[in-house]
Amino acid sequence: MSTPAAPSLAMPILDEHLEERLRARMLEVEQALEEAVQSEAQFVTDAARHLMHAGGKRFRPLLVLLAAETGDPYADGIVTAACVVELTHLASLYHDDVMDEADLRRGAESANARWDNLVAILTGDFLFSKSSEFTARLGSEAVRIQAETFTRLVEGQILETLGPGEDEDPLDHYLRVVAGKTGSLIATSARYGARFAGASAEVEAALTEYGEKVGTAFQLSDDILDIASESEESGKTPGTDLREGVPTLPVLIARRSTDPADVRLLELLDADLTDDALHAEALDLLRKHPAMDEARSYVLARADEARELLKVLPQGAARDALDAFAAVIATRTA
């Protein structure tokens, strides 16, 4: 088995010694992940490696390692915890692609497109089982935390699939989906790092909430970039979610409008936007709409709240890096 290359770090690290340490630790995580997806059946190994090698940022395991800098970053369980969150995330991607009938993931052919839905579902199950094996090594409290996280993740997916109820506000519903599908696992990533490094209960609680807020804000900032970016800044063609009818923060805010001037935009948001001309018109109107600034303000507020939580952490390079990441989220939608 070849030695994997450590991925580039998914957040700004301002201290060169911390950056060097994190890169070395991330290489340990990569090696552990490679071993984790080994199966007696080569086909299963190949399918499990498919998305793992497709260029993900590894933000969740990196956050485990960075949060661990608030205590003993080399304590037992840190690398194992980093693998738990990444295996859980990878598993969810396989299942998401089946539910979304996606053809591409991270610019590569999705597992369900390359093989079929059955292979994708079973590969996701295999990765979930591997994350459970790793969690068991961390003890009963980690098992409880992981179970609660997994419950929130699955409930977020269920809420997304069902859509808002008749009497439920669509925006509130969407924010619950994002908190469950994205915020929950990122919160657990920060929590695991602090917990297994032996950080204080106060620091662990602050980092858990920090992870929830930055995870949610990062997802919502992608929503804004999908509309606002003029090029490929968002990693996909601008307006992709709009074209596919995927609800996003700016769209849901715009739908609340009762201004007569927004009649045309609201008509378009209910139209078939696979038509290029209608899509371009809707994208133009939405970019000019006050909903964009309102969405930016919401993301900025969550990022600011996350930065405020860091005040209980000891001064140092790790705190600076966490603060810088929240600042990046706040400014990437500008």
C-alpha positions, -999 to 999 in steps of 0.1 A, spaced: 0 0 0 15 33 -11 20 61 15 -7 88 10 1 124 6 -11 148 33 -38 171 19 -34 208 19 -48 223 51 -84 235 48 -81 266 70 -55 294 74 -27 285 98 -8 316 107 20 299 128 45 280 107 53 255 136 17 247 141 12 243 104 41 219 102 28 199 131 -7 197 117 5 186 83 25 158 100 -5 147 120 -28 149 90 -5 125 73 -10 101 102 -47 105 97 -45 97 60 -25 66 67 -50 55 93 -79 61 69 -62 41 42 -59 11 66 -95 16 78 -111 11 44 -93 -22 37 -117 -50 32 -113 -87 25 -131 -80 -8 -109 -58 -30 -141 -45 -47 -153 -30 -14 -119 -14 -8 -119 2 -42 -154 15 -38 -146 29 -3 -115 46 -16 -133 61 -45 -146 93 -27 -118 92 -2 -93 99 -30 -115 124 -48 -100 154 -32 -119 163 -1 -106 191 22 -105 169 53 -118 198 73 -134 177 100 -103 157 110 -82 189 108 -106 205 132 -101 176 156 -63 181 155 -66 218 159 -90 216 188 -66 191 204 -40 219 205 -59 233 235 -46 203 255 -21 175 247 -22 173 209 -4 139 210 -27 123 235 -41 88 228 -72 88 207 -67 121 188 -59 104 154 -86 78 160 -112 105 167 -101 123 135 -107 91 116 -142 87 132 -155 120 119 -140 117 84 -153 81 80 -187 93 91 -186 122 67 -175 100 38 -202 75 45 -229 102 45 -217 113 10 -223 79 -5 -258 79 8 -264 115 -1 -255 109 -37 -280 81 -40 -308 102 -25 -298 132 -47 -293 110 -78 -260 128 -82 -236 120 -111 -206 139 -97 -190 143 -63 -160 165 -58 -156 167 -96 -154 129 -99 -180 103 -109 -202 95 -80 -202 59 -67 -238 54 -77 -230 66 -112 -198 45 -115 -214 14 -101 -250 16 -90 -272 26 -60 -268 -7 -42 -230 -5 -43 -231 31 -31 -255 23 -2 -235 -7 9 -202 12 7 -217 39 29 -228 13 53 -193 -2 53 -178 32 61 -204 38 89 -195 5 104 -158 13 103 -164 46 120 -183 27 147 -153 4 152 -130 34 156 -155 50 180 -156 19 202 -118 23 207 -125 57 223 -147 44 251 -184 45 260 -187 83 262 -174 87 227 -199 61 216 -227 81 232 -215 113 215 -212 96 181 -247 81 184 -262 115 192 -243 131 163 -254 104 139 -290 108 151 -288 145 143 -272 139 109 -298 114 98 -327 135 111 -313 164 91 -313 143 60 -349 131 68 -361 167 73 -345 177 40 -362 148 22 -396 155 37 -395 192 33 -412 218 55 -447 210 69 -477 231 59 -475 253 90 -437 254 92 -416 283 80 -394 270 51 -364 291 62 -366 278 98 -369 243 84 -339 248 61 -317 261 90 -326 230 110 -316 208 81 -282 226 78 -276 223 115 -283 186 115 -266 176 83 -235 198 86 -233 216 119 -236 184 141 -206 165 128 -183 196 127 -194 204 163 -184 168 173 -151 172 155 -141 202 177 -155 184 208 -135 153 202 -103 172 198 -107 191 230 -120 161 250 -93 136 241 -66 162 244 -77 167 280 -89 203 277 -111 218 304 -149 213 303 -153 250 296 -130 248 266 -147 217 253 -181 233 255 -169 264 238 -153 245 210 -184 223 205 -206 254 200 -179 270 179 -179 240 156 -217 241 153 -217 277 144 -188 277 119 -201 245 103 -235 260 97 -221 294 86 -197 277 61 -225 258 45 -247 289 43 -218 309 28 -217 283 0 -254 291 -6 -245 328 -11 -215 320 -33 -237 299 -56 -256 330 -64 -230 357 -61 -199 343 -77 -192 354 -113 -168 325 -120 -160 291 -104 -153 305 -69 -179 283 -54 -165 251 -69 -194 248 -93 -212 268 -120 -229 298 -105 -266 293 -99 -264 255 -99 -286 252 -69 -310 277 -83 -312 258 -116 -319 226 -98 -345 240 -75 -325 234 -44 -336 257 -15 -308 279 -3 -306 308 22 -309 338 -3 -338 321 -21 -357 313 10 -352 349 23 -363 363 -11 -395 341 -10 -406 359 21 -409 392 2 -443 409 -1 -429 438 -21 -449 442 -54 -415 449 -71 -405 413 -65 -434 396 -83 -413 387 -113 -386 372 -92 -411 351 -72 -426 339 -104 -392 328 -117 -384 310 -84 -415 289 -90 -406 283 -127 -386 257 -145 -351 272 -143 -335 246 -165 -343 271 -193 -312 291 -197 -329 324 -203 -352 321 -173 -322 310 -152 -301 339 -162 -330 364 -155 -336 348 -120 -299 349 -112 -296 385 -122 -327 396 -101 -316 376 -71 -281 391 -71 -296 425 -69 -322 416 -42 -318 427 -6 -320 390 3 -284 387 -6 -273 413 20 -297 398 46 -281 363 40 -246 378 43 -256 394 76 -269 362 89 -236 343 81 -215 372 95 -235 371 128 -229 333 131 -192 337 124 -189 366 149 -206 344 175 -182 316 169 -152 340 173 -166 353 205 -167 317 219 -129 314 215 -122 339 243 -122 311 268 -93 294 250 -57 301 260 -39 326 238 -18 310 211 -15 298 176 -44 274 177 -68 300 189 -55 324 162 -61 298 136 -97 291 147 -104 328 148 -89 333 113 -111 305 99 -143 321 113 -131 354 98 -126 338 64 -162 325 65 -174 360 73 -156 375 44 -158 349 16 -194 360 9 -185 396 4 
